[in-house]
């Protein structure tokens, strides 16, 4: 299936209702953009934890290191009253 739509002034693109209904996407559904050369694939986003795990694996970062980074960020955010 192929459909063509324009990109609006602020970079917005409308996902046609037919496509949203077909995929079961509703308001608030998180999506991710995957760039593959000159193509962009729009897909339902996986959980943030899963995406971070995939990124860490690609970068060669161990899960233990991620836990440490998250812990340090939470401590820092609490100390300076920042959003977590």
N, C-alpha and C positions, 0 to 999 in steps of 0.2 A: 504494500500500500504506500502511496506517495501523495503528499499534500504540500502545497506551497503557501507560505505566509510571509508577510513583511516583518522586519524588525522595526518597532516603533522608536520614537525619538529618544526615550530613556533606556533603550536596549531591551525592551520587553517583547516577548513573543507569546501569543496566545496558543495554548494547547487546545485544539478543537474538542468540543463537548463529546463528540462521537468517540474520539481517541481516549479521553479521560474515562468515559463510561466503559469502554472496552477493557481498559486496564484496571478499573476499579479505583482510580485516583480521585480523591475528594479534596476539598479545601483543607490545607494544612499538611497534605502529603509532602514529605521531603523528597526532593529529587537531586540527583547528582549529574554533572556534566563530565563526560569522559572524552578527551580530545584524542583522536586517532588520525594523525596526519592532518588532512584537510577536512576531516569529518568530525562532527560532534555527536556523541550518543547521549541521549537523555534517558535516564533510567531511575527507577525508584531507589532512593538512597538506602544503603544498609545502615545498621546502627553505627553510631559514632565510634563505639568501642571496636567494632569489627573493622571499620575503615582505618582506625589508628593501628590496629594489629597488622593489617595488610601493608600500610605505609612503613611501619617499623620493620617488617620482614624485608621489604624492598631496600631499606636503608641499612639493614644489618644491625638493627638495635634490638637488644634482648628485652623480653617482657619485664624482667627485674628492673632494668633501667627506666622503662616507661613508668612503672609503679613509683619509683623514686621521684621522677619528674612531676608526676601528678600530685604526690604527697607534698613536695616542696612548693608547688604552685598553690595548693590549698592552704598551706601554712602562711605563705606570703599574702594571699588574698585576705585571710582572716586578720593578719597583723595590720594591713593597711585598708581594711574595710572595702575591698574590691569584690566585684562579682566573681563567683567561682567558675 
